[in-house]
């Protein structure tokens, strides 16, 4: 890749930009807020702030057809569609379409699966508005790419952890956890492994492909939280039943608790040739400590 735009340059986008800069890739970044530009100052890229909640006007860079575009902008927090993505795609001039778009979606599109394994052939069936927004965005992207003859790769990503991305505040608050015997399966990917998957998706994925992105070793949410507490030397939170959790936990947290599934990552490993640096929490959590970074 010699020309890349990263739309949505937060933590993942900045890490991705740093990796691309190692290969002398010409980079552009699009952020939602002007204040975000300061965080990109030390990276070798051209950055612009565009409010996709109000308009999609973008001063599009001069690039040729071999460019790739990463779309990492999250949808709005409400509704069942993604108007931000719609405005962004509508702003791309016909003569500036990229060769490929890599879109970070979410495993929430699969909905609740009673802890069963799901692969990319499993039909999406979102239960939450969060899942519906992402599925609508996937469909918007697929339709736009088909019309404009642009290749896409969709990465369905679960919980991302890594340095600065651990649930420290929740643990410190003493919020309860659901009993391990009733806790739902959750899936994760270390942020550094996610960046490597993003790079491989642009370079090696077949056209118009969907991938589950995870470490392939799901555990329960309770197990994850207890491992993080142990790593940080924090007290273990109180344990409550699933019925009690429905009454005391926030709707946002319950939406995760009520979506139990295990992601099959074999397609990602085989087709993208990714070798995960952190295939389990035992490998990945110690690397999240400040002295390990």
Beta strands, then each sheet from edge to edge (+ up, - down):
strand 1: 3-7
strand 2: 26-31
strand 3: 46-49
strand 4: 68-71
strand 5: 100-106
strand 6: 117-118
strand 7: 151-157
strand 8: 159-161
strand 9: 177-178
strand 10: 185-186
strand 11: 188-190
strand 12: 209-213
strand 13: 219-220
strand 14: 239-240
strand 15: 262-263
sheet 1: 3+ 2+ 1+ 4+ 5+ 7+ 12+
sheet 2: 6+ 15+
sheet 3: 8+ 11+
sheet 4: 9+ 14+
sheet 5: 10+ 13-
end
